[in-house]
């Protein structure tokens, strides 16, 4: 019996060494960044993940804004812990619905839960309720595809008029005034918005209300209500339409504003127009305040900031989870995954993928809250 135990222990240690080597090899071979710095940071992050008793599979849905961040996190977490995570990224509205129907372990939403949604969550969170944990920050980029134009500046009133069909041509005097020296074509504007319920839409319209209320006579919300324009599902769908349409403009997260899409700078009233970068969005998000109560950490953002270098059109994506009453078969994996995403290593992944980390004082509260989930 002692010999058998020694053999089993030797085999286990050997398997562990092999699996560790394979994990490190996989990290290196999957690195498509083209540089050694990113790959090294990614490998270190995977090695520091605390798996605890995480096992099995997790289903999740929600914000398409954070889809690229979730994909990067899942890759590292699965390599380290072996847990399979299926995040659909069907939009914030779909995620909240799935969560309150008990179909997913957690949901992503670019808007905090409404009071009626919190009430509905109590049916699936036995003895508890759904709470908002801010996890991903970043700029909402306006992206254009205008032949011959490689830079553009807009301000809030002009943006509102474009998406409310009050400005319909790219050589409109209001746009030309903001872009001296830029040759703007006599070309019809093709404005694209989200067709699905979207937290990105909610934050975009909150920005317009805060900065151009007289030009945006609508309430904010996940559902697009303005007249005119064209629509596409999810951030990836809007980005794809902008890419293939000359004269197009759309809104989506910075990670989608590439490969034929030109990001728009915003004239906020500061000394110079502000570009949609991670650094500039971080300056705006740093001004956020926690307004949630109890374990809920929902935030209030300052969309009207005029601070130098602060990009005002930002969003924060929340992971929505039960504070109490999580399903026993997914609790350990959910806590382990969220613990990783909120960790220093997890937050570093955001900047590598065109997202903004959550400010230190806020993410510290998130980490403490995750440990109390039950």
Beta strands, then each sheet from edge to edge (+ up, - down):
strand 1: 57-62
strand 2: 84-87
strand 3: 106-109
strand 4: 130-145
strand 5: 153-155
strand 6: 190-194
strand 7: 230-232
strand 8: 248-253
strand 9: 262-263
strand 10: 265-267
strand 11: 289-290
strand 12: 299-300
strand 13: 314-322
sheet 1: 2+ 1+ 3+ 13- 4+ 8- 6- 7-
sheet 2: 2+ 1+ 3+ 13- 4+ 9-
sheet 3: 5+ 10+
sheet 4: 11+ 12-
end
